Amino acid sequence: MSRNARLIYSPDYTQYYFHDDHPFNQRRLLLTHDLMSSYGILKDADILAPRPATDEELALVHDPRYIQFVRDQGHSEHELPQAASYGLGTEDVPCFSNMHEASSLIVGGTLNAVDAVMSGQAKHAFNPAGGLHHAFRGRASGFCIYNDCSVAIAYLRKNWNARVLYIDTDAHHGDGVQWAFYDDPHVLTVSIHETGKYLFPGTGNLSERGDGSGYGYSVNVPLDAFTEDDSFLEVYDELVSNLAAGFKPDVILTQNGCDAHAYDPLTHLSCSMKIYQAIPRLAHRLAHEYCDGRWIAVGGGGYDIWRVVPRAWTLVWSEMSDQPLTDGSLPEAWLKRWQPETDLPLPPRLFDEPFPTIPRRAEITEKNRLTLERAMLHAPTGSEK
């Protein structure tokens, strides 16, 4: 087994917890860890424990006043009137006890992944609890309190002066990361997501290309609703391969939200488990081609915690750790352990049976091709390096 990959994990990640009925449920991490272990592709030696991010590290992106408010609010009995001005105490981001501690642990986990990769301890590292890409400098948003992706990129810029290629394949636009580096030509943010016409956060349009010296370094491909595997991967392969070749990054950071799956309850894309093997496989290859293997992966969205998330992120880890999985029955022990916990029938196999074809498939595919063509118009050439 390759020891070039590390998984950043702790059951303490489940302390990032809003309430029982909230769609963001970190129990998905327990199921994922158990599925990886049940396949025999995860050993204790592969795991690095997370540590809390310091206030100084959080302040690379977040306003110190916001950090202090999150800390104070997580230790108060009542939501303060000004909480909503920070995006807290809302339906999307309810307040909960010790939310600073739980949130900073996730950020610190992603920073541990960065340190492992940039120090040479590992070529690749995966923090499945990360990917909280909606949080802004002074405001929570979209289930996200601190933005571990943005903090990690700022940390990479500060400590290694690295050119960072950020690839976000969550069904929701990676808005918080985009805006944090909107004028920075050393950070290329790429987001392939469902169009914001009917989906939060409503951004990620083709016209969002960056500002000033960063113009062209924000690339968005808003996919049509009901996009299927073949169209998604056609866009992903062409876009990411060309941008990596032009930008020539020092390190790649991928956000691996898995809510583009047809089962996801919050989105309208129609992909299967097929894309969650292809997405990390290409990122892995490009990392070795351009970055001496330096690849950091984080989780993200994914709200069918039983049928989608464990399989998708197990596939990310299998690709990262050079232990590729083929289709077949899921481990019997895993199915027996978790089926009593849910009314949903767990999928019997790693990959999905073919889904019914979407009636507008040809139209959707052509529309996505045109969107990709327009998105590539102002792609960077890499000559700025």
N, C-alpha and C positions, 0 to 999 in steps of 0.2 A: 504493500500500500504506500502511496505517496505521502510524505509528510510535508509537502510543500504548501498545504492548505490548513487553515485554522478556522474553527467555528467559535464565535464569541457567544457564549450562552450561560444563562443561570436561570433556575426556576424563579428567582426574585424578579425577573422581568414581568411576571404576572401581577406585580403590585401596581403596574400602570393599568388602572381598572376604574372605569366610570360607574357602571351599574349593570345589573343582570340583563337588562333589556337593550343595552347599547350595542350597536352593530360591531364596534371595535372591541374584540374579545381576544385577549392575549392567551387564552387557553389554547389557541391555535399553535402556540409555540411548544406547549407540552406534547400535543399530538405529533407535531413535526419532529421534535427531538426523538420521540419514541419510534416513529416510523423509520428514521435514519438508523437508529440503533437496531431495530428489528430486521432491517436489511443487512446488517453487519458492515455498514460502510462508515460508521462513526464509532470511534474508540475514545476512551478518556484522554489519551495523549493528544487527540486532535483539538481538544476544547481549551479555550482560554476564558477565564472568568472576566466579566466586565468590571469596571470601577467607575465611581461617580465622576462626571466631568466637574472641573473646578469652575468657580464663578468667572475667573479670568478667561478660561477656555470658552465658556458660554458667551462671554462678552465680545468674543471675536465677531459675533453676529448679532447677539441680542442686547437690547438696551438694559443697562444695569438696574434701572428702576423697574423694568418688567420682571427681571430675574428676582428681585427682592419681593415684588408683589406676589409672584407665584409661590415663593417660599412662605411668605406670611399667610397667604390665603389657604395654603395647604395645612396650616396649623390653627386655623380659626374655626369656630363652630358654625358660623353663619357666613353666607356669601355677602361680601361687601357691595354696596351700591355701585361702586366704580368697576366692579369685576367685568361687566359687559364691555366697558371701554377697552379692556385688554383681551376681548374675545373669550373670556372665561364665564362660567356660570350660565352658559347657553345650552341649547339642546344638543348641539354638536360636541361641545367641550364642557361638560359639567365639571364642577370642582369636586375634588376628592381628597381624602386625607393623605398627607405626605406626597403631594403631587410633584413638588420640586425634586424630592429624593428619587422618586420613581422615574421621572423624566430625565434627570441628569444621569442616571445609571444607563439609560439607553444611549444617550449621547456619548458617555464615556466608553460604552461598548464599541461604538463605531470608531472612536479615537484609538482604542486598543487595536482595532483592526488596522487602522492607518499605521500605527507604530510598528505592528508586526510586519507589515509589508515593506514599509520604507526603511526599516532597520535591517532588512534581509533575513529576519527570523523565519519568514514564510514568503512565498511568492504571491499567495492569494489569501484573503480572509473574508469571512461572511458573518455579518451580524444580522440575523433574521428579525430581531426586534426593532431594527432601525428602519429607515425609509420614511421618516415623518416629515414629508416634503412640503407641507402646507403652512407651517408656522412662519411668521414674519418677525422682523426685528423687535417689535414691541406688542405683538398680538398673536394669540392662539387662533387656529383655524383648522377646520376639517379634521377633527380628532387629534390634532397635533399641538403640543404645548411648546416644546423646543424642537428646532429643526436640526437634527443630527447630520443630515446631508450637507447643509450649508456650513455648519460648524466644522465638519471634517474638511471641506474644501478650503475654508479660510485657514485652517490649521496646516493643511498641505502647502498653501501659498506662503504662509508666514515662516514655517520651519524648513521647507525644502525648496521654496521658490518654484514649485512644480507647475507645469502646464497640465491642467486637469480636463479630461473628457468625461462629462457627466451624462449618462444615458438613462433615461427614465421611461420605462415601459408600463407604468401604472395606467389604468384606464382613465384616471383623473390627471389633469395637467399638473406638472410639477412647478406650480406657480411660485412658492416661497423660495425655491432655489434659483429659479430664473431671475426674479427681481433682485435677489441679493447680489448677483454678479452681472447685472444687465449692461454695465459699462466696462467690463473687464475682458480684454482680448486674450487673457491667459486662461480663461475658463470658458469652455464651449459646452453650453447646456443644450441637450437634445431631448425633446419630449415627444413621444408617440402616444397619443391618447384619443379617447372618444371626443368628438366635437363637443364643445361647451354649449351647444345650442340648447340641449336639454339636461346637461349634467354639470354638477359642481366641479370646479369653481367658476365656470363660464368663461375662462380665459384660455390662452394657448392658441390664439389665432395666428394665421400666417404672417400677419403684419407685425407681430411682436418679434423683432429681429435683433434687438439690442439698441444701445444708445452710445453716441460719441465714438470713442475708440473701440468700444465693444460692439459696434454695429456689425451684424452678420454672425455674431457668436452666440446668439440665441436662435435655435432652430426648432420649429414646431410643425408637427404633422397631425392635424386634427382629423381622425378617421371618421368615416360615416358610421352611424349606428348600424349594428348587425354585421359588422365586418367579421369575416371568418378567417381561419388559419392561413390559407394561401395568400390572401391579400395582405394580411398583417405581416407575414414573414417576407413577402416581396418588398414591401415598404421598408421594413426593418433592415433587411440585408443590404439593399442598395444604399439606403441613407447612411447607415452606420459605417459600412465599409468605405464609402467615399469620404466621409468626414474624417474618419481616423487617418486615412491616407493623406489627406490635406493638412490636418491639424498637427499630426505627429505628437501625440500627448506623451507626457512623462509617466502618467498613471491614469488608469481608468476606474471610475466609480460608477457602478450600476445600481439603480433602484429597481427592485424586482417585485413590484406590486403584481398580484396575480388576480386582479378583479376584472380582467378582460375576458375571463372564462364565461361561457354561456350560463353556468349555474349561479354566477354572482348575483345577489339580490339587489344591488345598488346601481348596476350599470346595464348597458344595452349592447355590448359587443357579444360576439358569438363564437369565440375561440374555444379550442379544446386543449387538453394537456400537451398536445404536440408542440405548441409554441414555447412551453416552459422548459423544454429540453433544447430547442433551437436557440433561444435567446442567450442563455449563458454559454452555449457552445461557441457562438460567434465572438462574444465578448472575450472568452478565454483565448481564442486564436489571435484576436487582435492585440490582446495584452502581451502575448509572447512576441508578436510581430513588431510592435512599436515601443513597448514599455519594459522590456526585459522581464515580462511576466507580471508586472505590478498591477494587480486587480483587487479592488475592494468592492464587495457586494453587500447590499442591505436589503431588507424586506420591503414592506410598504403596505398597500391596500390588499384586501382579500377578506371577504365577509361571508363566504361559505367556508366556515372553519373546519367542517367535517370532510367534505368531499373534494375540496380544491386545494386549500393552503398546504396541508401536509404533503400531498403528492408534488405540488409545484416546487416547494422549497427543498424537498428531498432531491428533486431533479437538479436544482441549482447546485446543491452540495455534491451530488454525484459527479457532475461535470467539473466542478472546481477541484475536486480531490482525485481526479483521474480514475474514477470508478464508475464508468457509464453503465446505466441500467437499461435493460431491454424490457419490452412489454411482457407481462405475465401477471399471475395472481399476486395480490398484495399479501404480505406475511400473515399467516393465519393467526398468530399470536396477537398481532396488532388489531386485526378485525375483531377478535374475541374480546379484547380488552376494552375497546371503545364503542362497539355497537350498542351495548346496553345503555350508554350515556346519551344517545340521541334517537329521536324518532325517524330521522332520515336514514334510508338504507345506504350504508357505506359502499363506495364503489368496489367491486371485487378485483379490479385490475389496475395496474399503474396508469395505463393510457385508456382513453375513452373509446367506446364504440362510436362509429361515425354518427354524427348528428344529422338530422334532416337538412337538406340544402335550403338556404334562404331564397325565397322567390326572386328577390332583386339582386342576386349575387353578381351577375355580369355588370349591372349598373353601378353597384357599390364598388366593385373592383376598378372600373374605369374612373370613377370619381376619385378614388384614393390615389390612382396613378397620376391624375392631373394635379392633385394636392401635393404629392411628392415632388413633382416637377417644379411647381412654384416654390416649394420650400427650399429647393436646392439652388435657386437663382442666386442668392447672395452668400452661399456657403464659403467659409474661409479657405484660402489656398495653402496656408501654413507658411507663407513667405515672410510673415512677421517675426518668425522665431529668430 
